[in-house]
Amino acid sequence: MVSWEDFIGFLQSTYDTPVAYLTITFAFAILVAIILPIPIEVALVFPILRQDWGYLAAVTAAMAIGKTVGAWLIFYLGLRVEGSIRHWSERYTIARRVVNWCERFVRKTNYYGLYILLSIPLMSDTIPLYIFSLFNEEGKTLNRRAFLISNFLAAWTRAGFLVFIYLAFDLFLFR
């Protein structure tokens, strides 16, 4: 079993090899979108702390593209599974209420809700992506292209928030 410290050490050891670090960031972002309920920001920490802004842009691009690929896979899963979830939820009152609430939430918040949730630093991407894809009312509430664009832009916003937080702390607390 790989520990969190081992993973961070592995990331740090690949940081000075851009092809390796960007590939790992891309693959990690896909996994974070699909199955890992942990924040992706760990990949952004090293370039931010080293103030390597050009490299940060490349890492953010790899992260955004990876998250978008993962979101694309989840979107198609949602289209295939949503009918089964709706059918199953009709058997149980509480499940039906949860499904109805999720559908209303997705319908009301739309792309803006997805974008905002995915822009929050340290927020798990997995849960919002599944909610917005599984409760998409047969693909009618959110179209694929806008779903993916919201995800891609949120990755850049999230990185921007982290840079802003780092610079604010650096400016006000460490000077």
Contacts in CASP RR format, 6 or more apart in sequence:
PFRMAT RR
TARGET T0000
AUTHOR 0000-0000-0000
METHOD contacts of the structure
MODEL  1
MVSWEDFIGFLQSTYDTPVAYLTITFAFAILVAIILPIPIEVALVFPILR
QDWGYLAAVTAAMAIGKTVGAWLIFYLGLRVEGSIRHWSERYTIARRVVN
WCERFVRKTNYYGLYILLSIPLMSDTIPLYIFSLFNEEGKTLNRRAFLIS
NFLAAWTRAGFLVFIYLAFDLFLFR
7 42 0 8 1.000
8 42 0 8 1.000
11 21 0 8 1.000
11 24 0 8 1.000
11 42 0 8 1.000
11 43 0 8 1.000
11 46 0 8 1.000
12 46 0 8 1.000
14 20 0 8 1.000
14 21 0 8 1.000
14 24 0 8 1.000
15 21 0 8 1.000
15 46 0 8 1.000
15 47 0 8 1.000
18 55 0 8 1.000
18 58 0 8 1.000
21 43 0 8 1.000
21 59 0 8 1.000
22 58 0 8 1.000
22 59 0 8 1.000
22 62 0 8 1.000
23 62 0 8 1.000
24 43 0 8 1.000
25 43 0 8 1.000
25 59 0 8 1.000
25 62 0 8 1.000
25 63 0 8 1.000
26 62 0 8 1.000
26 63 0 8 1.000
26 65 0 8 1.000
26 66 0 8 1.000
27 66 0 8 1.000
28 36 0 8 1.000
28 40 0 8 1.000
28 43 0 8 1.000
29 40 0 8 1.000
29 43 0 8 1.000
29 62 0 8 1.000
29 63 0 8 1.000
29 64 0 8 1.000
29 65 0 8 1.000
29 66 0 8 1.000
29 67 0 8 1.000
29 69 0 8 1.000
29 70 0 8 1.000
29 155 0 8 1.000
30 66 0 8 1.000
30 67 0 8 1.000
30 69 0 8 1.000
30 70 0 8 1.000
30 73 0 8 1.000
32 38 0 8 1.000
32 39 0 8 1.000
32 40 0 8 1.000
32 67 0 8 1.000
32 124 0 8 1.000
32 125 0 8 1.000
32 126 0 8 1.000
33 66 0 8 1.000
33 67 0 8 1.000
33 69 0 8 1.000
33 70 0 8 1.000
33 71 0 8 1.000
33 73 0 8 1.000
33 74 0 8 1.000
33 125 0 8 1.000
33 126 0 8 1.000
33 129 0 8 1.000
33 151 0 8 1.000
34 70 0 8 1.000
34 73 0 8 1.000
34 74 0 8 1.000
34 126 0 8 1.000
35 126 0 8 1.000
36 126 0 8 1.000
37 124 0 8 1.000
37 126 0 8 1.000
37 127 0 8 1.000
38 124 0 8 1.000
39 121 0 8 1.000
39 122 0 8 1.000
39 123 0 8 1.000
39 124 0 8 1.000
39 125 0 8 1.000
40 63 0 8 1.000
40 67 0 8 1.000
40 125 0 8 1.000
40 155 0 8 1.000
40 158 0 8 1.000
41 121 0 8 1.000
41 122 0 8 1.000
41 158 0 8 1.000
41 162 0 8 1.000
43 59 0 8 1.000
43 62 0 8 1.000
43 63 0 8 1.000
44 56 0 8 1.000
44 59 0 8 1.000
44 60 0 8 1.000
44 63 0 8 1.000
44 159 0 8 1.000
44 162 0 8 1.000
46 52 0 8 1.000
47 53 0 8 1.000
47 54 0 8 1.000
47 55 0 8 1.000
47 56 0 8 1.000
47 59 0 8 1.000
48 56 0 8 1.000
48 162 0 8 1.000
48 163 0 8 1.000
48 166 0 8 1.000
49 166 0 8 1.000
56 159 0 8 1.000
56 163 0 8 1.000
60 155 0 8 1.000
60 156 0 8 1.000
60 159 0 8 1.000
63 155 0 8 1.000
63 159 0 8 1.000
64 152 0 8 1.000
64 155 0 8 1.000
64 156 0 8 1.000
65 152 0 8 1.000
67 118 0 8 1.000
67 125 0 8 1.000
67 151 0 8 1.000
67 152 0 8 1.000
67 154 0 8 1.000
67 155 0 8 1.000
68 148 0 8 1.000
68 151 0 8 1.000
68 152 0 8 1.000
68 155 0 8 1.000
70 129 0 8 1.000
71 125 0 8 1.000
71 129 0 8 1.000
71 133 0 8 1.000
71 147 0 8 1.000
71 148 0 8 1.000
71 151 0 8 1.000
72 144 0 8 1.000
72 148 0 8 1.000
74 129 0 8 1.000
74 130 0 8 1.000
74 133 0 8 1.000
75 133 0 8 1.000
75 136 0 8 1.000
75 144 0 8 1.000
75 147 0 8 1.000
75 148 0 8 1.000
77 133 0 8 1.000
77 134 0 8 1.000
78 130 0 8 1.000
78 133 0 8 1.000
78 134 0 8 1.000
78 136 0 8 1.000
79 133 0 8 1.000
79 136 0 8 1.000
79 138 0 8 1.000
79 139 0 8 1.000
81 134 0 8 1.000
82 134 0 8 1.000
82 135 0 8 1.000
82 136 0 8 1.000
82 137 0 8 1.000
82 138 0 8 1.000
82 139 0 8 1.000
83 138 0 8 1.000
85 99 0 8 1.000
85 134 0 8 1.000
86 99 0 8 1.000
88 95 0 8 1.000
89 95 0 8 1.000
89 96 0 8 1.000
89 98 0 8 1.000
89 99 0 8 1.000
90 96 0 8 1.000
99 135 0 8 1.000
102 131 0 8 1.000
102 134 0 8 1.000
102 135 0 8 1.000
103 135 0 8 1.000
103 137 0 8 1.000
103 141 0 8 1.000
105 131 0 8 1.000
105 135 0 8 1.000
106 131 0 8 1.000
106 132 0 8 1.000
106 135 0 8 1.000
106 136 0 8 1.000
106 137 0 8 1.000
106 141 0 8 1.000
106 142 0 8 1.000
107 137 0 8 1.000
107 141 0 8 1.000
109 116 0 8 1.000
110 141 0 8 1.000
110 142 0 8 1.000
111 142 0 8 1.000
111 146 0 8 1.000
111 147 0 8 1.000
111 149 0 8 1.000
111 150 0 8 1.000
114 128 0 8 1.000
114 132 0 8 1.000
114 142 0 8 1.000
114 147 0 8 1.000
114 150 0 8 1.000
114 151 0 8 1.000
114 154 0 8 1.000
115 150 0 8 1.000
115 153 0 8 1.000
115 154 0 8 1.000
115 157 0 8 1.000
116 154 0 8 1.000
117 123 0 8 1.000
117 128 0 8 1.000
117 154 0 8 1.000
118 125 0 8 1.000
118 128 0 8 1.000
118 129 0 8 1.000
118 150 0 8 1.000
118 151 0 8 1.000
118 154 0 8 1.000
118 155 0 8 1.000
118 158 0 8 1.000
119 154 0 8 1.000
119 157 0 8 1.000
119 158 0 8 1.000
119 161 0 8 1.000
120 158 0 8 1.000
121 158 0 8 1.000
121 161 0 8 1.000
121 162 0 8 1.000
121 165 0 8 1.000
129 151 0 8 1.000
132 142 0 8 1.000
132 147 0 8 1.000
133 142 0 8 1.000
133 147 0 8 1.000
136 142 0 8 1.000
END
